[in-house]
Amino acid sequence: KKLLEFPGGPSGYHYWCQFSQTSVGTLSFDSLSMETEHGQGRSYINYAYGAFYQAKIGELEIGAGVQKIPEYFLDQASLTQEKLSIDIPEIGAYGLSGANISIGTLTIGADVLTFPESYYSDENYHYWDQFAGCRVEKLVYGAVAASVVNDKYGMGYGSIYFQGPFRNAEITSFSVEENVSCIPDYLLYEAKAHADELDLNMPVIGAMAFMGENITIDSLTIGEGVEAFSESAASSSSSLFLKQFSE
C-alpha cells in the first residue's frame, strides 16, 4: 500500500529507493492503489529518487484492477519495451520518466482519468512529468476524458512554469483516437513530437496541449466537433493563457 520515504535525508532530498540499481527481468505490478509517502516535506529545491531509481527492468506488466501508478515509481529507471498499454485511472507524476525509458508503442487507454500534479509543486512551478524525457516510437492517445489535475498547490499570480506529462519526451509519431472527448491541458507541452496527420474533432482542446517549438504536424485538421479552446488555470483577469498550438 505504501512506498515509504527514508526519514534521515537532508532537506530537499527525497529517497525511496526500495529497488534502486537492481536488475529485474519482468516487473509485474499488481498493487491496486499504492501511495508514495512524503515524509520529508517540501523544500525550495527538491531532488527525488524513486522506488526503482537506476534499476534495470526488462519488461513491465500492469495487473488487472490496478488503479494508479505511484508518483516517482519508475523515475530514472531503465526500461526498454516494445509495447506498453496503460489503461488505469491514474498515472502519478514522474511515474515513468527518464531518458533510459524507451517504449516502442505506448497506448494511453480509454480508462485513464487523471495526470496528477507532483507533491513538490509550488505557486510558481507545476510539475506533472509522467513521461518526461522518455523515448516513444509511437504514442496512441485514447483517454476518453482525462484531465491534468492541479490540486497540490493552487496556481497563483506567479504561476509561470509548467512541466506537462510528456515534457522533453522524444515521440517519433503520435495520434489521437476518435473516442477522445477532450485533450488535457499541457498534454504534449514541450515534448519533441511529430504527427503526419492530426484530426482533432473533440469538443475541448486544452490549454498549451500541443505547445512547443519541437512539435511538428504535417497536416492538422480542427474538425466541426471542436467547441472550445480551454484556458489554463493560471489565467487571470489580466492574462489569458490558451496557446494550444503556440510555437
C-alpha positions, -999 to 999 in steps of 0.1 A, spaced: 0 0 0 29 24 6 63 33 -6 80 48 25 104 77 22 137 74 40 134 97 71 170 107 75 178 126 43 188 162 43 162 189 35 153 189 -2 165 153 -8 138 126 -10 149 89 -11 126 60 -16 150 36 -35 133 4 -25 147 -14 -55 173 11 -66 200 -2 -90 186 -38 -91 182 -58 -122 147 -71 -129 137 -93 -158 99 -88 -155 83 -64 -131 47 -74 -125 29 -45 -108 -3 -57 -91 -8 -33 -62 -42 -18 -66 -37 17 -52 -1 21 -39 8 55 -25 42 72 -24 47 86 11 61 121 15 79 121 49 104 149 45 80 177 33 86 203 7 117 224 2 127 253 -21 146 228 -43 137 191 -43 157 161 -55 137 129 -57 150 93 -60 121 69 -68 114 33 -58 133 19 -89 159 47 -92 186 35 -117 171 -1 -117 173 -21 -150 139 -35 -159 134 -59 -188 96 -56 -191 67 -40 -172 34 -58 -167 4 -39 -151 -21 -62 -135 -59 -61 -138 -76 -39 -112 -46 -16 -106 -60 19 -100 -28 40 -101 9 42 -109 25 58 -79 44 91 -80 81 87 -89 75 49 -93 99 42 -123 115 76 -124 151 73 -137 148 36 -141 160 18 -173 132 1 -193 131 -9 -230 98 -24 -241 82 -30 -275 46 -23 -264 30 -8 -232 -7 -1 -227 -17 19 -197 -55 17 -191 -58 26 -154 -74 57 -139 -44 75 -125 -8 79 -137 13 95 -110 37 124 -115 71 111 -128 56 76 -129 76 65 -159 100 94 -166 137 95 -176 160 92 -206 165 55 -201 129 45 -206 122 36 -242 88 23 -255 80 12 -290 42 18 -289 28 35 -258 -10 34 -256 -28 57 -231 -60 38 -228 -97 49 -226 -99 44 -188 -71 69 -179 -87 97 -160 -61 118 -143 -25 130 -146 -19 142 -110 4 171 -102 36 164 -82 35 168 -44 65 191 -48 48 217 -70 46 252 -56 29 285 -66 54 292 -95 64 257 -106 39 230 -115 52 195 -122 34 166 -139 62 149 -159 46 115 -160 67 105 -191 92 133 -190 124 127 -211 114 92 -222 116 79 -258 84 67 -276 83 55 -312 45 57 -314 22 73 -289 -15 64 -292 -36 87 -271 -70 72 -263 -80 85 -229 -117 95 -233 -120 122 -207 -86 126 -189 -75 158 -171 -42 172 -158 -50 178 -122 -37 209 -103 -45 202 -67 -12 202 -48 -6 239 -49 -30 264 -65 -19 284 -95 -15 320 -82 -3 353 -97 33 340 -102 24 306 -118 46 307 -150 64 273 -152 45 242 -163 60 208 -169 34 187 -187 31 149 -188 54 145 -218 79 173 -212 111 167 -233 99 132 -243 111 122 -278 80 109 -297 86 98 -332 49 98 -341 16 104 -322 -21 101 -329 -53 107 -311 -82 82 -311 -117 91 -323 -133 83 -289 -114 111 -271 -138 138 -258 -112 163 -246 -74 169 -248 -60 177 -213 -41 210 -206 -3 207 -212 -5 172 -226 24 174 -250 37 208 -238 75 210 -245 76 175 -260 97 166 -290 69 151 -311 57 146 -347 24 137 -363 20 131 -400 -17 138 -398 -37 150 -368 -75 152 -370 -90 168 -338 -127 166 -336 -134 165 -298 -154 193 -280 -125 207 -260 -88 212 -267 -68 220 -235 -45 250 -229 -9 245 -242 -18 209 -251 4 209 -283 26 240 -275 63 239 -282 88 246 -310 97 209 -312 63 197 -321 57 193 -359 24 184 -376 23 178 -413 -15 181 -417 -37 195 -389 -75 194 -390 -96 213 -365 -129 195 -370 -165 207 -368 -169 189 -334 -144 212 -317 -164 236 -294 -138 253 -272 -101 260 -267 -100 259 -229 -79 284 -208 -53 274 -183 -59 276 -146 -31 301 -145 -52 326 -164 -62 358 -145 -81 390 -151 -51 404 -170 -35 373 -185 -54 347 -206 -34 315 -214 -47 294 -243 -17 287 -266 -30 253 -278 -6 253 -307 18 282 -298 53 280 -313 
